[in-house]
Amino acid sequence: MSRPTTTVCDTDNYVTAGACFKAMTSHQRQALMVYLKVAELAALGGTNYLAEMGNSGSLATAARNVRGKLNPFQREIARLVIQQDASNSAGAATSTDINALETAISCLKDFDRNTLDAMDVLLTCQLGRHAAYPQTDL
């Protein structure tokens, strides 16, 4: 079972709780998402980049390797690899066979990008919080 979130996974809550984010640009919201992940990672006992988020900080240094070696398409693939590992670590046992995966998504691929994005938001909320380090045998 997912670790319960305190976020109410409901559209009215997203609009109300996120009202202050509307004034931000898309770039600012992306930067905020990175910051929030940095804060969560530190709170969970992972690498603490909070004081190292600037140009010469350890977060930028670590990310240069990803940026330099992976183009945007490859980063999208990396996100899939990361999510598949998270799913399997939770016990899902998803296949690594491309044909089996294409069969698994046969109904989902009929939805447009906007609907798939809405599904992603819902599932991200329902999956809940991440576990504290070390993340073994949860």
Backbone as JSON Lines, residues from 0, in Angstrom:
{"i":0,"aa":"M","n":[0.84,-1.18,0.0],"ca":[0.0,0.0,0.0],"c":[0.89,1.24,0.0]}
{"i":1,"aa":"S","n":[0.43,2.26,-0.71],"ca":[1.21,3.5,-0.75],"c":[1.21,4.16,0.62]}
{"i":2,"aa":"R","n":[2.23,4.97,0.82],"ca":[2.28,5.74,2.06],"c":[1.3,6.9,1.89]}
{"i":3,"aa":"P","n":[0.29,7.01,2.75],"ca":[-0.75,8.01,2.55],"c":[-0.19,9.42,2.4]}
{"i":4,"aa":"T","n":[-0.75,10.16,1.48],"ca":[-0.38,11.55,1.31],"c":[-1.34,12.4,2.12]}
{"i":5,"aa":"T","n":[-0.92,13.59,2.48],"ca":[-1.84,14.5,3.15],"c":[-2.57,15.35,2.11]}
{"i":6,"aa":"T","n":[-2.16,15.23,0.85],"ca":[-2.82,15.95,-0.23],"c":[-4.15,15.28,-0.54]}
{"i":7,"aa":"V","n":[-5.18,16.06,-0.62],"ca":[-6.48,15.54,-1.04],"c":[-6.41,15.43,-2.56]}
{"i":8,"aa":"C","n":[-6.53,14.21,-3.09],"ca":[-6.39,13.97,-4.54],"c":[-7.69,14.31,-5.25]}
{"i":9,"aa":"D","n":[-7.95,15.59,-5.33],"ca":[-9.22,16.08,-5.85],"c":[-8.96,17.39,-6.58]}
{"i":10,"aa":"T","n":[-9.62,17.58,-7.7],"ca":[-9.36,18.75,-8.55],"c":[-9.59,20.07,-7.82]}
{"i":11,"aa":"D","n":[-10.63,20.14,-7.0],"ca":[-10.88,21.38,-6.27],"c":[-9.71,21.73,-5.36]}
{"i":12,"aa":"N","n":[-9.14,20.71,-4.73],"ca":[-8.0,20.95,-3.85],"c":[-6.78,21.43,-4.64]}
{"i":13,"aa":"Y","n":[-6.53,20.83,-5.8],"ca":[-5.38,21.26,-6.62],"c":[-5.5,22.74,-6.96]}
{"i":14,"aa":"V","n":[-6.7,23.16,-7.35],"ca":[-6.92,24.55,-7.74],"c":[-6.77,25.48,-6.54]}
{"i":15,"aa":"T","n":[-7.37,25.11,-5.42],"ca":[-7.32,25.95,-4.23],"c":[-5.92,25.99,-3.63]}
{"i":16,"aa":"A","n":[-5.33,24.82,-3.4],"ca":[-4.01,24.76,-2.76],"c":[-2.91,25.32,-3.66]}
{"i":17,"aa":"G","n":[-3.1,25.23,-4.97],"ca":[-2.07,25.7,-5.89],"c":[-2.29,27.09,-6.44]}
{"i":18,"aa":"A","n":[-3.24,27.82,-5.88],"ca":[-3.58,29.15,-6.4],"c":[-2.37,30.08,-6.46]}
{"i":19,"aa":"C","n":[-1.5,30.0,-5.47],"ca":[-0.34,30.91,-5.44],"c":[0.66,30.59,-6.56]}
{"i":20,"aa":"F","n":[0.62,29.4,-7.12],"ca":[1.56,29.03,-8.18],"c":[1.16,29.6,-9.54]}
{"i":21,"aa":"K","n":[-0.08,30.08,-9.67],"ca":[-0.55,30.59,-10.96],"c":[0.25,31.81,-11.42]}
{"i":22,"aa":"A","n":[0.76,32.59,-10.5],"ca":[1.5,33.8,-10.85],"c":[2.91,33.48,-11.37]}
{"i":23,"aa":"M","n":[3.34,32.25,-11.19],"ca":[4.69,31.85,-11.61],"c":[4.7,31.5,-13.09]}
{"i":24,"aa":"T","n":[5.84,31.72,-13.74],"ca":[6.0,31.29,-15.12],"c":[6.22,29.78,-15.15]}
{"i":25,"aa":"S","n":[6.13,29.2,-16.32],"ca":[6.38,27.77,-16.47],"c":[7.8,27.43,-16.01]}
{"i":26,"aa":"H","n":[8.75,28.29,-16.32],"ca":[10.14,28.08,-15.91],"c":[10.27,28.11,-14.38]}
{"i":27,"aa":"Q","n":[9.59,29.07,-13.76],"ca":[9.62,29.16,-12.29],"c":[8.98,27.92,-11.66]}
{"i":28,"aa":"R","n":[7.89,27.42,-12.25],"ca":[7.25,26.22,-11.7],"c":[8.15,25.0,-11.85]}
{"i":29,"aa":"Q","n":[8.9,24.93,-12.94],"ca":[9.85,23.83,-13.11],"c":[10.95,23.93,-12.06]}
{"i":30,"aa":"A","n":[11.46,25.13,-11.82],"ca":[12.48,25.34,-10.8],"c":[11.93,24.99,-9.41]}
{"i":31,"aa":"L","n":[10.67,25.35,-9.16],"ca":[10.05,25.02,-7.87],"c":[9.93,23.51,-7.72]}
{"i":32,"aa":"M","n":[9.58,22.79,-8.8],"ca":[9.48,21.33,-8.72],"c":[10.83,20.73,-8.34]}
{"i":33,"aa":"V","n":[11.9,21.24,-8.94],"ca":[13.24,20.75,-8.59],"c":[13.52,21.04,-7.12]}
{"i":34,"aa":"Y","n":[13.23,22.26,-6.67],"ca":[13.46,22.61,-5.27],"c":[12.68,21.68,-4.33]}
{"i":35,"aa":"L","n":[11.41,21.44,-4.64],"ca":[10.58,20.6,-3.77],"c":[11.13,19.17,-3.71]}
{"i":36,"aa":"K","n":[11.67,18.68,-4.81],"ca":[12.28,17.35,-4.81],"c":[13.58,17.35,-4.02]}
{"i":37,"aa":"V","n":[14.34,18.44,-4.11],"ca":[15.56,18.58,-3.31],"c":[15.21,18.55,-1.83]}
{"i":38,"aa":"A","n":[14.17,19.3,-1.45],"ca":[13.76,19.35,-0.05],"c":[13.28,17.98,0.43]}
{"i":39,"aa":"E","n":[12.52,17.26,-0.41],"ca":[12.04,15.92,-0.03],"c":[13.2,14.96,0.13]}
{"i":40,"aa":"L","n":[14.14,14.98,-0.82],"ca":[15.3,14.09,-0.76],"c":[16.08,14.31,0.53]}
{"i":41,"aa":"A","n":[16.3,15.56,0.88],"ca":[17.02,15.88,2.12],"c":[16.23,15.4,3.34]}
{"i":42,"aa":"A","n":[14.93,15.63,3.33],"ca":[14.1,15.23,4.47],"c":[14.07,13.72,4.65]}
{"i":43,"aa":"L","n":[14.22,12.98,3.55],"ca":[14.2,11.52,3.62],"c":[15.56,10.92,3.95]}
{"i":44,"aa":"G","n":[16.56,11.77,4.1],"ca":[17.88,11.26,4.46],"c":[18.8,11.03,3.28]}
{"i":45,"aa":"G","n":[18.38,11.48,2.1],"ca":[19.24,11.36,0.92],"c":[20.21,12.52,0.84]}
{"i":46,"aa":"T","n":[20.86,12.67,-0.3],"ca":[21.81,13.76,-0.49],"c":[21.11,15.09,-0.23]}
{"i":47,"aa":"N","n":[21.75,15.95,0.54],"ca":[21.18,17.25,0.86],"c":[21.8,18.32,-0.04]}
{"i":48,"aa":"Y","n":[21.05,18.71,-1.06],"ca":[21.5,19.74,-2.0],"c":[20.96,21.12,-1.63]}
{"i":49,"aa":"L","n":[20.26,21.25,-0.52],"ca":[19.58,22.51,-0.2],"c":[20.51,23.72,-0.22]}
{"i":50,"aa":"A","n":[21.7,23.58,0.28],"ca":[22.65,24.71,0.3],"c":[23.53,24.71,-0.95]}
{"i":51,"aa":"E","n":[23.27,23.8,-1.87],"ca":[24.14,23.62,-3.04],"c":[23.34,23.65,-4.34]}
{"i":52,"aa":"M","n":[22.38,24.58,-4.45],"ca":[21.53,24.59,-5.65],"c":[21.96,25.6,-6.7]}
{"i":53,"aa":"G","n":[22.96,26.41,-6.43],"ca":[23.4,27.43,-7.37],"c":[24.27,26.86,-8.49]}
{"i":54,"aa":"N","n":[24.75,27.75,-9.35],"ca":[25.55,27.38,-10.53],"c":[26.76,26.51,-10.22]}
{"i":55,"aa":"S","n":[27.43,26.79,-9.13],"ca":[28.63,26.01,-8.81],"c":[28.36,24.98,-7.71]}
{"i":56,"aa":"G","n":[27.08,24.78,-7.39],"ca":[26.73,23.86,-6.32],"c":[26.76,22.41,-6.75]}
{"i":57,"aa":"S","n":[26.66,21.53,-5.77],"ca":[26.77,20.09,-6.04],"c":[25.59,19.55,-6.84]}
{"i":58,"aa":"L","n":[24.41,20.16,-6.75],"ca":[23.27,19.7,-7.56],"c":[23.55,19.94,-9.03]}
{"i":59,"aa":"A","n":[23.99,21.14,-9.38],"ca":[24.3,21.46,-10.78],"c":[25.43,20.58,-11.29]}
{"i":60,"aa":"T","n":[26.43,20.37,-10.45],"ca":[27.56,19.51,-10.84],"c":[27.09,18.09,-11.13]}
{"i":61,"aa":"A","n":[26.26,17.54,-10.25],"ca":[25.75,16.18,-10.45],"c":[24.84,16.11,-11.68]}
{"i":62,"aa":"A","n":[24.04,17.13,-11.9],"ca":[23.11,17.14,-13.03],"c":[23.82,17.35,-14.37]}
{"i":63,"aa":"R","n":[25.0,17.97,-14.36],"ca":[25.74,18.17,-15.61],"c":[26.04,16.83,-16.29]}
{"i":64,"aa":"N","n":[26.3,15.82,-15.51],"ca":[26.56,14.5,-16.06],"c":[25.33,14.0,-16.82]}
{"i":65,"aa":"V","n":[24.15,14.15,-16.23],"ca":[22.92,13.73,-16.88],"c":[22.67,14.58,-18.12]}
{"i":66,"aa":"R","n":[22.81,15.89,-17.98],"ca":[22.56,16.8,-19.1],"c":[23.54,16.56,-20.23]}
{"i":67,"aa":"G","n":[24.81,16.32,-19.9],"ca":[25.83,16.14,-20.92],"c":[25.75,14.81,-21.65]}
{"i":68,"aa":"K","n":[25.23,13.8,-20.96],"ca":[25.2,12.46,-21.55],"c":[23.84,12.06,-22.1]}
{"i":69,"aa":"L","n":[22.77,12.71,-21.66],"ca":[21.43,12.34,-22.11],"c":[20.73,13.52,-22.76]}
{"i":70,"aa":"N","n":[20.25,13.32,-23.98],"ca":[19.47,14.36,-24.64],"c":[18.03,14.32,-24.08]}
{"i":71,"aa":"P","n":[17.17,15.27,-24.44],"ca":[15.81,15.28,-23.88],"c":[15.05,13.96,-24.08]}
{"i":72,"aa":"F","n":[15.17,13.33,-25.23],"ca":[14.51,12.05,-25.48],"c":[15.04,10.99,-24.52]}
{"i":73,"aa":"Q","n":[16.35,10.94,-24.34],"ca":[16.95,9.96,-23.44],"c":[16.56,10.22,-21.99]}
{"i":74,"aa":"R","n":[16.37,11.5,-21.62],"ca":[15.91,11.8,-20.25],"c":[14.48,11.32,-20.05]}
{"i":75,"aa":"E","n":[13.65,11.41,-21.1],"ca":[12.3,10.88,-21.02],"c":[12.34,9.37,-20.81]}
{"i":76,"aa":"I","n":[13.23,8.69,-21.52],"ca":[13.42,7.25,-21.35],"c":[13.92,6.95,-19.94]}
{"i":77,"aa":"A","n":[14.83,7.78,-19.44],"ca":[15.36,7.58,-18.08],"c":[14.24,7.63,-17.05]}
{"i":78,"aa":"R","n":[13.3,8.56,-17.24],"ca":[12.16,8.64,-16.32],"c":[11.34,7.35,-16.35]}
{"i":79,"aa":"L","n":[11.2,6.75,-17.53],"ca":[10.48,5.47,-17.63],"c":[11.24,4.36,-16.9]}
{"i":80,"aa":"V","n":[12.55,4.34,-17.06],"ca":[13.38,3.32,-16.38],"c":[13.24,3.48,-14.87]}
{"i":81,"aa":"I","n":[13.29,4.73,-14.39],"ca":[13.17,5.01,-12.96],"c":[11.8,4.58,-12.45]}
{"i":82,"aa":"Q","n":[10.74,4.9,-13.19],"ca":[9.39,4.54,-12.75],"c":[9.18,3.03,-12.81]}
{"i":83,"aa":"Q","n":[9.71,2.37,-13.83],"ca":[9.57,0.92,-13.91],"c":[10.26,0.25,-12.72]}
{"i":84,"aa":"D","n":[11.42,0.76,-12.36],"ca":[12.12,0.21,-11.2],"c":[11.31,0.43,-9.92]}
{"i":85,"aa":"A","n":[10.73,1.62,-9.79],"ca":[9.91,1.91,-8.6],"c":[8.7,0.98,-8.56]}
{"i":86,"aa":"S","n":[8.08,0.77,-9.71],"ca":[6.91,-0.13,-9.78],"c":[7.29,-1.55,-9.39]}
{"i":87,"aa":"N","n":[8.38,-2.02,-9.96],"ca":[8.82,-3.39,-9.68],"c":[9.3,-3.54,-8.24]}
{"i":88,"aa":"S","n":[9.95,-2.5,-7.7],"ca":[10.4,-2.55,-6.31],"c":[9.21,-2.63,-5.35]}
{"i":89,"aa":"A","n":[8.07,-2.09,-5.8],"ca":[6.86,-2.15,-4.98],"c":[6.12,-3.48,-5.15]}
{"i":90,"aa":"G","n":[6.61,-4.32,-6.07],"ca":[6.02,-5.63,-6.26],"c":[5.19,-5.8,-7.51]}
{"i":91,"aa":"A","n":[5.22,-4.84,-8.41],"ca":[4.37,-4.9,-9.61],"c":[4.82,-5.95,-10.63]}
{"i":92,"aa":"A","n":[6.09,-6.25,-10.71],"ca":[6.62,-7.24,-11.66],"c":[6.24,-6.93,-13.1]}
{"i":93,"aa":"T","n":[6.51,-5.69,-13.56],"ca":[6.24,-5.34,-14.94],"c":[7.28,-5.99,-15.85]}
{"i":94,"aa":"S","n":[6.89,-6.26,-17.06],"ca":[7.76,-6.94,-18.02],"c":[8.82,-5.99,-18.56]}
{"i":95,"aa":"T","n":[9.91,-6.56,-19.05],"ca":[10.91,-5.77,-19.77],"c":[10.81,-6.03,-21.27]}
{"i":96,"aa":"D","n":[9.87,-6.91,-21.67],"ca":[9.66,-7.23,-23.08],"c":[8.8,-6.14,-23.72]}
{"i":97,"aa":"I","n":[9.31,-5.52,-24.77],"ca":[8.61,-4.39,-25.39],"c":[7.23,-4.8,-25.91]}
{"i":98,"aa":"N","n":[7.1,-6.0,-26.43],"ca":[5.8,-6.45,-26.93],"c":[4.79,-6.6,-25.79]}
{"i":99,"aa":"A","n":[5.24,-7.14,-24.67],"ca":[4.36,-7.27,-23.51],"c":[3.96,-5.89,-22.98]}
{"i":100,"aa":"L","n":[4.89,-4.95,-22.98],"ca":[4.58,-3.59,-22.52],"c":[3.6,-2.9,-23.46]}
{"i":101,"aa":"E","n":[3.79,-3.1,-24.77],"ca":[2.85,-2.5,-25.73],"c":[1.45,-3.09,-25.57]}
{"i":102,"aa":"T","n":[1.37,-4.36,-25.27],"ca":[0.07,-4.98,-25.0],"c":[-0.54,-4.39,-23.74]}
{"i":103,"aa":"A","n":[0.3,-4.18,-22.72],"ca":[-0.18,-3.63,-21.45],"c":[-0.77,-2.23,-21.61]}
{"i":104,"aa":"I","n":[-0.24,-1.45,-22.55],"ca":[-0.72,-0.07,-22.73],"c":[-1.69,0.06,-23.9]}
{"i":105,"aa":"S","n":[-2.15,-1.04,-24.44],"ca":[-2.98,-0.98,-25.65],"c":[-4.21,-0.08,-25.48]}
{"i":106,"aa":"C","n":[-4.83,-0.07,-24.34],"ca":[-5.99,0.82,-24.12],"c":[-5.56,2.25,-23.82]}
{"i":107,"aa":"L","n":[-4.48,2.4,-23.07],"ca":[-4.02,3.74,-22.69],"c":[-3.52,4.56,-23.86]}
{"i":108,"aa":"K","n":[-2.91,3.91,-24.85],"ca":[-2.34,4.68,-25.96],"c":[-3.4,5.36,-26.82]}
{"i":109,"aa":"D","n":[-4.67,5.01,-26.62],"ca":[-5.75,5.65,-27.36],"c":[-6.1,7.03,-26.79]}
{"i":110,"aa":"F","n":[-5.63,7.34,-25.58],"ca":[-5.91,8.64,-24.97],"c":[-4.95,9.69,-25.49]}
{"i":111,"aa":"D","n":[-5.41,10.94,-25.54],"ca":[-4.53,12.03,-25.97],"c":[-3.57,12.39,-24.84]}
{"i":112,"aa":"R","n":[-2.55,13.17,-25.18],"ca":[-1.5,13.56,-24.24],"c":[-2.07,14.27,-23.01]}
{"i":113,"aa":"N","n":[-3.08,15.12,-23.22],"ca":[-3.68,15.87,-22.13],"c":[-4.35,14.93,-21.12]}
{"i":114,"aa":"T","n":[-5.06,13.93,-21.61],"ca":[-5.72,12.96,-20.72],"c":[-4.69,12.12,-19.99]}
{"i":115,"aa":"L","n":[-3.65,11.69,-20.7],"ca":[-2.59,10.91,-20.05],"c":[-1.91,11.73,-18.96]}
{"i":116,"aa":"D","n":[-1.73,13.03,-19.21],"ca":[-1.12,13.91,-18.21],"c":[-2.04,14.0,-16.98]}
{"i":117,"aa":"A","n":[-3.35,14.1,-17.19],"ca":[-4.29,14.14,-16.07],"c":[-4.23,12.83,-15.27]}
{"i":118,"aa":"M","n":[-4.13,11.72,-15.97],"ca":[-3.99,10.42,-15.3],"c":[-2.72,10.38,-14.46]}
{"i":119,"aa":"D","n":[-1.64,10.94,-15.01],"ca":[-0.36,10.98,-14.31],"c":[-0.47,11.79,-13.02]}
{"i":120,"aa":"V","n":[-1.14,12.93,-13.09],"ca":[-1.33,13.76,-11.89],"c":[-2.09,12.98,-10.83]}
{"i":121,"aa":"L","n":[-3.19,12.35,-11.22],"ca":[-3.99,11.58,-10.28],"c":[-3.18,10.46,-9.64]}
{"i":122,"aa":"L","n":[-2.46,9.7,-10.46],"ca":[-1.7,8.58,-9.93],"c":[-0.54,9.03,-9.06]}
{"i":123,"aa":"T","n":[0.11,10.13,-9.43],"ca":[1.2,10.66,-8.6],"c":[0.67,11.01,-7.22]}
{"i":124,"aa":"C","n":[-0.5,11.61,-7.17],"ca":[-1.11,11.95,-5.88],"c":[-1.47,10.68,-5.11]}
{"i":125,"aa":"Q","n":[-2.11,9.73,-5.78],"ca":[-2.55,8.52,-5.1],"c":[-1.4,7.64,-4.63]}
{"i":126,"aa":"L","n":[-0.26,7.7,-5.31],"ca":[0.89,6.89,-4.89],"c":[1.43,7.34,-3.54]}
{"i":127,"aa":"G","n":[1.21,8.59,-3.21],"ca":[1.57,9.06,-1.88],"c":[3.02,9.44,-1.71]}
{"i":128,"aa":"R","n":[3.44,9.41,-0.46],"ca":[4.78,9.86,-0.09],"c":[5.83,8.81,-0.38]}
{"i":129,"aa":"H","n":[7.04,9.27,-0.5],"ca":[8.17,8.36,-0.66],"c":[8.66,7.92,0.72]}
{"i":130,"aa":"A","n":[9.33,6.79,0.76],"ca":[9.83,6.25,2.02],"c":[11.17,6.86,2.39]}
{"i":131,"aa":"A","n":[11.46,6.87,3.68],"ca":[12.74,7.38,4.16],"c":[13.87,6.43,3.81]}
{"i":132,"aa":"Y","n":[15.06,6.96,3.74],"ca":[16.26,6.14,3.49],"c":[16.62,5.35,4.72]}
{"i":133,"aa":"P","n":[17.22,4.19,4.68],"ca":[17.45,3.48,3.42],"c":[16.18,2.81,2.95]}
{"i":134,"aa":"Q","n":[15.98,2.76,1.64],"ca":[14.76,2.21,1.08],"c":[14.94,0.73,0.77]}
{"i":135,"aa":"T","n":[15.0,-0.07,1.79],"ca":[15.17,-1.49,1.62],"c":[14.05,-2.23,2.31]}
{"i":136,"aa":"D","n":[13.57,-3.29,1.69],"ca":[12.56,-4.16,2.27],"c":[11.38,-3.4,2.85]}
{"i":137,"aa":"L","n":[10.81,-2.51,2.06],"ca":[9.67,-1.72,2.57],"c":[8.37,-2.46,2.39]}
